[in-house]
């Protein structure tokens, strides 16, 4: 059975897309720690990020860098934090999270509840900067 991320890549589940190329997709996390929290995934389903080829892993980080710069242009923050946990969905992904302190990346914190209109406008703003 395909992961939720593979279903997003295949267009079976909608997402708030911020960037895409032939190999990668970036979209807003619908349970964000911060406004602008974005996920970057490879389109080819791979469970463990370190099972990716060196060239694909480095290309994904370069893609994520472009997305992070766009998020920082749109969302006021000190930096864009980067984390890879890899346990919640068996599909490699990078979290890009606008942060002002290290505690902003604490995944035990309550997630934000944002209206779909906020997600939509935010995804469009970030996409325009990528």
C-alpha positions as CSV (number, residue, x, y, z in Angstrom):
1,X,0.0,0.0,0.0
2,X,1.3,3.4,-0.9
3,X,2.2,5.9,1.8
4,X,0.2,9.1,2.3
5,X,3.1,11.0,0.7
6,X,3.1,8.7,-2.4
7,X,-0.6,9.3,-2.7
8,X,0.0,13.0,-2.6
9,X,2.7,12.7,-5.3
10,X,0.2,10.6,-7.4
11,X,-2.5,13.3,-7.0
12,X,-4.8,11.1,-5.0
13,X,-4.7,13.4,-2.0
14,X,-4.5,17.2,-2.4
15,X,-1.7,19.2,-0.8
16,X,-0.7,22.9,-0.4
17,X,2.2,22.7,-2.9
18,X,5.0,25.2,-2.6
19,X,7.5,23.7,-5.1
20,X,8.0,20.8,-7.4
21,X,10.4,19.5,-10.0
22,X,10.8,16.1,-11.7
23,X,12.3,14.5,-8.6
24,X,11.0,16.3,-5.5
25,X,7.8,17.9,-4.0
26,X,7.5,20.4,-1.2
27,X,4.2,21.1,0.5
28,X,2.9,22.7,3.7
29,X,2.5,20.3,6.7
30,X,-1.2,20.3,7.6
31,X,-0.3,19.8,11.2
32,X,2.4,22.4,11.5
33,X,4.6,23.4,14.4
34,X,4.8,26.9,12.9
35,X,3.2,28.8,10.1
36,X,5.2,27.9,7.0
37,X,6.2,24.4,8.2
38,X,6.9,22.6,5.0
39,X,7.8,19.0,4.0
40,X,10.2,18.1,1.2
41,X,9.9,14.6,-0.2
42,X,11.4,12.6,-3.0
43,X,8.7,11.6,-5.6
44,X,10.1,8.0,-5.6
45,X,9.0,6.3,-2.4
46,X,12.0,5.5,-0.2
47,X,11.5,4.7,3.5
48,X,14.8,5.8,5.0
49,X,16.5,9.0,3.9
50,X,20.0,7.4,4.1
51,X,18.9,4.6,1.7
52,X,18.7,7.3,-1.0
53,X,21.5,7.5,-3.5
54,X,24.1,10.1,-2.8
55,X,23.1,12.1,-5.9
56,X,19.4,12.0,-5.0
57,X,20.1,13.0,-1.3
58,X,22.3,15.9,-2.3
59,X,19.8,17.0,-4.9
60,X,17.0,16.9,-2.3
61,X,19.0,19.1,0.0
62,X,19.7,21.6,-2.7
63,X,15.9,21.6,-3.6
64,X,15.1,22.0,0.2
65,X,17.6,25.0,0.3
66,X,15.6,26.8,-2.4
67,X,12.4,26.2,-0.6
68,X,13.8,27.2,2.8
69,X,15.0,30.5,1.3
70,X,11.5,31.2,0.0
71,X,9.9,30.3,3.3
72,X,12.2,32.8,5.1
73,X,11.1,35.5,2.6
74,X,7.5,35.0,3.5
75,X,7.4,34.0,7.2
76,X,9.1,36.2,9.7
77,X,11.7,34.1,11.6
78,X,15.3,33.9,12.6
79,X,16.1,30.8,10.6
80,X,14.5,27.8,8.9
81,X,15.2,24.8,11.0
82,X,15.8,21.4,9.3
83,X,15.0,18.1,10.8
84,X,14.6,14.5,9.6
85,X,12.9,12.1,11.9
86,X,11.7,9.4,9.6
87,X,9.4,7.4,11.9
88,X,6.0,9.0,11.3
89,X,5.6,8.2,7.6
90,X,7.7,5.5,5.9
91,X,8.6,7.8,3.1
92,X,11.8,9.9,3.4
93,X,11.1,13.6,4.1
94,X,12.7,16.7,5.4
95,X,10.9,19.2,7.7
96,X,11.6,22.9,7.1
97,X,10.3,24.9,10.1
98,X,10.5,28.6,10.6
99,X,12.1,29.1,14.0
100,X,13.1,31.8,16.5
101,X,14.5,29.4,19.2
102,X,15.5,25.7,19.4
103,X,12.2,25.0,21.2
104,X,10.2,25.9,18.1
105,X,11.2,22.5,16.8
106,X,9.9,20.5,19.7
107,X,7.5,18.0,18.1
108,X,5.7,17.3,21.4
109,X,4.3,20.9,21.3
110,X,0.7,21.3,20.2
111,X,0.3,21.7,16.4
112,X,-1.2,24.9,14.9
113,X,-4.8,24.8,13.7
114,X,-4.9,26.9,10.5
115,X,-7.8,27.7,8.2
116,X,-7.6,26.4,4.7
117,X,-7.5,29.9,3.4
118,X,-4.3,30.5,5.4
119,X,-2.7,27.4,4.0
120,X,-3.7,28.4,0.5
121,X,-2.4,31.9,0.6
122,X,0.8,30.8,2.4
123,X,1.5,28.1,-0.2
124,X,1.0,30.6,-3.0
125,X,3.2,33.2,-1.4
126,X,6.0,30.7,-0.8
127,X,5.6,29.2,-4.3
128,X,6.0,32.6,-5.9
129,X,9.4,33.0,-4.1
130,X,10.9,29.6,-5.1
